[in-house]
Amino acid sequence: MLDRFFALSQNNTNFRTELLAGLTTFLTMAYIIFVQPAVLSGSMFGLETGMGFGAVTTATCLAAALATAIMGLYGRYPIAQAPGMGENFFFVFSVLPAASALIAAEAAPPGATSPWQVGLGVVFISGVLFLLISLFGVREMLLDAISASMRNGIAIGIGLFIALIGLRNATLILVDKNGLRLNTAFASPDLIVFFLGLLVTAGLHARRIRGAIVWGILAATALALVLKVALPALPPPGANSPAVAESGLIKDFQVADSVLSAPPSLAPTLFKMDLRLAFTWTMAPFIVIFLFMDLFDTLGTLIGVSEQAGFIKDGKLPRARQALTSDAVGTVVGAVLGTSTVTSFIESAAGVEQGGRTGLTAVVVAVLFLLALFFSPLIAMVGSYPPITAGALVIVGSMMIRNVLKIDWSNYAESLPAFLVMIGIPLSYSIADGLALGFITYPVVKVLAGQGREVKWLMVVMAVVLLAYFVLVRAGAGAA
């Protein structure tokens, strides 16, 4: 039955491979279960937004599980969904201050509403608009209008983005006032754990051993546990040694002291969005920004992962409308539950690289999100220490670079916009912004090169809209 519904044999896969791919994707994105409530509650920044950490945790798992299940059962692609990184920071640092000012201007009675409730209303409205765009096939038309070189440029850009996230999570690449720099404390626990996971994964992957990424994550977890116990017994570091007492391992790695726990209550955030104040001119720019961020994050991830897995046939993605509906539903439901915009996760590429080719991979991820509500101590142990999964992200990023061979480098009008997407995504630290740079440039360069007839009208519309978005909306509301 599973074989027939998910076409396992047709996609040269089996239940074991899909199960392993789902576990791989889940492990590489499980951090969102803990990062999301830390961001929305404000605890990550020493703020108090009013949103309960536990309620957001439950809302995050439920929204991710629902959206990912829809992707697996309806879209039948191995792509996972969850509240998006970037959107959650924009929610806290841009939407909540604007909502607070709006509440003050409206002179709302104390306790009648709060900034986070208005923020959830903004997310809900953007999700409904997103769903309408999906149901009317607009996003499917956008997907078909993108050239092959641009699609592969997106895949490469996302691969570089994934690798950059991995290197930053590992603390190998640090960010300071001067930009990016190399962490030369090579004996630090963070880098030791990262390099072990990276080398184990790379070695097993090169030998074509199934489960290489999972084995790498498990090896890194085991070493982290050993170091967590052993480091307090080590002598103080010398003058030229890294300060292990200040490493992320000591501070952040939380060893599980139990296995099971009851899911936190959803009551504090359930159905608490304020649609009245959200549906005002003051909040309209934020609705537009969320709409654009979700639209192009999803398009970029879907194209990148689909190119990597070979899903795109004759320049088109089968069942695109079904696939593009899942995150829209997830965003609407997520706002009702109490979390920010749900989008496709680039970490899905880890499961695809592990062999996942059908919606069964996504269903496995959805089930694991539900189980995580009861096994949060164990998930917290892995998710609390990013160097454990950093190696997997770097490996996945390196695998996606092979799409560079599919770009038409002989045609500068194709290669330049693709190149801008490739470097724009990681350097802007945003899939949406990187795509916008290439999409705005593409029709202009094609016309100047005398190849205007090859540009589909929808690409021109996208370029104009994105340019207006940058100038009129994004510049006024601040970077996401």
PyMOL commands that set and color helices and strands:
alter all, ss='L'
color gray80, all
select helices_A, chain A and resi 2-6+15-29+32-41+43-45+53-75+87-106+115-135+138-145+148-169+189-206+212-233+244-246+248-252+275-278+284-309+320-337+348-353+359-372+376-383+387-406+412-428+431-448+452-454+457-477
alter helices_A, ss='H'
color red, helices_A
select strands_A, chain A and resi 81-83+173-176+179-182+342-344
alter strands_A, ss='S'
color yellow, strands_A
deselect
rebuild
show_as cartoon
